[in-house]
Amino acid sequence: MDAIRPYIPFLVPVILIQLGLMVFALIDLARRPAANGPRWLWAIIIILINIIGPILYFLIGRGEE
């Protein structure tokens, strides 16, 4: 734990950004009537690919309204 302690001020904001993006992307995916591709696949991408998965969803996966 002592080896991680100096990095905590840098890790906490990154973790919060990642969780916020993931939650916001999953809520958007659930509420949006259409997505580019299977919704289940986008949910897996959002959850498993940290930070980049939600960003990919917002750039590529959102369907037309």
Backbone hydrogen bonds, N-H to C=O, Kabsch-Sander energy under -0.5 kcal/mol:
donor,donor_aa,acceptor,acceptor_aa,energy
4,I,1,M,-0.5
5,R,1,M,-1.5
7,Y,4,I,-1.8
8,I,4,I,-0.7
8,I,5,R,-0.9
10,F,7,Y,-1.1
11,L,7,Y,-2.1
12,V,8,I,-2.3
14,V,10,F,-1.0
15,I,11,L,-2.7
16,L,12,V,-2.4
17,I,13,P,-2.5
18,Q,14,V,-2.4
19,L,15,I,-2.5
20,G,16,L,-2.5
21,L,17,I,-2.7
22,M,18,Q,-2.3
23,V,19,L,-2.6
24,F,20,G,-2.6
25,A,21,L,-2.6
26,L,22,M,-2.4
27,I,23,V,-2.4
28,D,24,F,-2.3
29,L,25,A,-2.6
30,A,26,L,-2.1
31,R,27,I,-1.9
32,R,28,D,-2.1
36,N,61,G,-2.9
37,G,35,A,-1.5
42,W,38,P,-1.8
43,A,39,R,-2.2
44,I,40,W,-1.9
45,I,41,L,-2.4
46,I,42,W,-2.7
47,I,43,A,-2.1
48,L,44,I,-2.9
49,I,45,I,-2.0
50,N,48,L,-1.1
52,I,50,N,-3.8
53,G,49,I,-2.3
55,I,51,I,-1.3
56,L,52,I,-2.8
57,Y,53,G,-2.2
58,F,54,P,-2.3
59,L,55,I,-2.0
60,I,56,L,-3.3
61,G,56,L,-1.1
62,R,57,Y,-1.4
63,G,34,A,-1.3
